[in-house]
């Protein structure tokens, strides 16, 4: 969330359509991969730097752009494929809210969030897609295995993917992304369970701090996943104009996404309950210590009073000159202390 606010300042005072990268720093060279296929043919290759993209008119074309931090690469891809500047601006804004729009009369533009696990932490990365007839273009922040499953199915040449058009490819990518989000969130839940097991019976500042960090991350990630509901609803609407045969597959992906959002909500509530429980335990232990110290102090109050009375050393105090006065005062103190101790024990204050 704070990163998104920081990235908004990067684009301050820039005119609409400005290709300015707003996101995490990246130091690798972007590249473009093209996969063109039909029922009987398949062509895959990574383009050379600066090489133009020429989609095959008689095949389904999947264009994957890895790295959205280079404005020249995004501008060149957009020019080759005819994408509007406003949509390309959103591609380079890594903090863009998930959405669906019609980039022009023929091209649909979709922004999604992909949950990825990096160095043990769950992070949200942006995935932007363009769809037009038999062309699907995917823009990724970095190289990962998100599309490996889809590409493997294309290479095998089995199933519906090779025989269907670009709309089915779009649905397949959305389905894979939703499944990856669910898997990443599941691993996050396993981490929360491990922390809960470590927290049983004891509370440490380190574990409690880690628990709070997890809760905060889940909340921020959930807030990024929720807008994807509207994106799926828009894709299923009439404006998207998706072919009727692919709608059941898209509804299935939308249902899986709902489960992911519900799981994120449940996980956040569980983490919040765990934190509240640990804070309650900590408060209870503190109260027990304070109660014990209070009881001890209460027992010594009358003893201190007795010692103070006989410590005033007035001239006319018979007990001071009495032979057994010292033992007498100790006996009184012992009796009072023992009586109060028995009373507190019966009241279960100790």
Residue pairs with C-beta under 8 A, 6 or more apart in sequence:
1 220
1 223
3 24
3 95
4 95
7 22
7 23
7 93
7 94
7 95
8 22
8 95
10 20
10 21
10 22
11 18
11 20
11 22
11 93
14 20
16 85
16 86
16 89
17 85
17 86
17 88
17 89
18 89
19 71
19 74
19 75
19 85
19 88
19 89
19 92
20 71
20 89
20 92
21 68
21 69
21 70
21 71
21 92
21 94
22 92
22 93
22 94
22 95
23 68
23 69
23 92
23 93
23 94
23 95
23 126
23 141
24 94
24 141
25 69
26 67
26 69
26 141
26 142
28 67
28 142
28 143
29 49
29 67
29 70
30 65
30 66
30 67
30 68
30 69
30 70
30 73
31 46
31 47
31 49
31 65
31 66
31 67
32 46
32 47
32 51
32 53
32 63
32 64
32 65
32 66
32 73
32 77
33 44
33 45
33 46
33 47
33 63
33 64
33 66
34 43
34 44
34 45
34 46
34 47
34 53
34 61
34 62
34 63
34 64
35 42
35 43
35 44
35 61
35 62
35 64
35 151
35 154
36 42
36 43
36 44
36 55
36 56
36 59
36 60
36 61
36 62
37 43
37 59
37 60
37 62
37 154
37 162
38 58
38 59
38 60
38 162
39 157
39 162
39 163
41 59
42 154
42 155
42 157
43 56
43 59
44 151
47 53
50 76
52 76
52 80
53 63
53 77
53 80
53 81
54 80
55 61
55 63
55 81
55 134
55 135
59 134
60 134
60 135
60 136
60 164
60 165
60 166
60 169
61 134
61 135
61 136
61 166
62 136
62 137
62 138
62 150
62 154
62 169
63 77
63 81
63 135
63 136
63 137
63 138
64 137
64 138
64 140
64 147
65 73
65 74
65 77
65 137
65 138
65 139
65 140
66 140
66 142
66 143
67 73
67 140
67 141
67 142
67 143
68 74
68 91
68 92
68 94
68 126
68 128
68 139
68 140
68 141
69 92
69 141
71 92
74 88
74 91
74 92
74 139
75 88
77 83
77 137
78 84
78 85
78 87
78 88
81 130
81 135
81 137
82 107
83 103
83 107
83 109
83 130
83 137
84 103
84 104
84 107
86 103
87 101
87 103
87 107
87 109
87 130
90 96
90 109
90 111
90 128
91 128
91 139
93 126
94 125
94 126
94 141
95 126
96 111
96 126
96 128
97 111
97 227
98 111
98 112
98 113
98 224
98 225
98 227
98 228
98 230
98 231
99 110
99 111
99 227
99 230
99 231
99 234
100 108
100 109
100 110
100 111
100 230
100 231
100 234
100 235
100 240
101 108
101 109
102 108
102 109
102 239
103 109
103 130
106 132
106 133
107 130
107 131
107 132
108 130
108 131
108 132
108 235
108 240
109 128
109 129
109 130
110 128
110 129
110 130
110 131
110 170
110 174
110 231
110 235
111 126
111 127
111 128
111 129
111 231
112 126
112 127
112 128
112 129
112 174
112 177
112 228
112 231
113 124
113 125
113 126
113 127
113 181
113 221
113 224
113 225
113 228
114 124
114 125
114 126
114 127
114 146
114 177
114 180
114 181
115 122
115 123
115 124
115 125
115 180
115 181
115 184
115 185
115 221
115 225
116 122
116 123
116 124
116 125
116 144
116 180
116 184
117 123
117 184
117 187
121 217
122 184
122 185
122 187
122 188
122 217
122 221
124 220
124 221
124 224
125 140
125 141
125 142
126 141
127 138
127 139
127 140
127 146
127 177
128 138
128 139
129 136
129 137
129 138
129 139
129 170
129 173
130 136
130 137
131 166
131 167
131 170
132 166
133 165
133 166
134 165
134 166
135 166
136 166
136 169
136 170
136 173
138 147
138 173
140 146
146 176
146 177
146 180
147 173
147 176
149 176
150 161
150 169
150 172
150 173
150 176
153 159
153 161
153 172
154 161
154 162
160 168
161 168
161 169
161 172
164 245
164 246
165 243
167 242
167 243
167 246
168 245
168 246
168 249
170 242
170 246
171 242
171 246
171 249
171 250
171 253
172 249
174 235
174 250
174 253
175 249
175 252
175 253
175 256
178 253
178 256
178 257
178 260
179 256
181 225
181 257
181 260
182 256
182 259
182 260
182 263
185 221
185 260
185 263
185 264
185 267
186 263
188 214
188 217
188 218
188 267
189 263
189 267
191 214
192 211
192 214
192 267
192 270
192 271
192 274
195 207
195 210
195 211
195 214
195 274
196 274
198 207
199 207
199 208
199 211
199 274
199 278
203 278
203 281
203 282
208 275
208 278
208 279
211 271
211 274
211 275
211 278
212 275
214 271
215 268
215 271
215 272
215 275
218 264
218 267
218 268
218 271
219 268
221 264
222 261
222 264
222 265
222 268
225 257
225 260
225 261
225 264
226 261
228 257
228 261
229 254
229 257
229 258
229 261
232 250
232 253
232 254
232 257
233 254
234 240
235 242
235 250
235 254
236 242
236 247
236 250
236 251
236 254
242 250
291 349
292 350
295 344
295 349
295 350
298 340
298 344
299 337
299 340
299 341
299 344
300 337
302 333
302 336
302 337
302 340
303 333
303 336
303 337
306 329
306 332
306 333
306 336
307 329
307 333
310 317
310 319
310 320
310 325
310 329
313 320
319 325
319 328
319 329
322 328
341 350
344 350
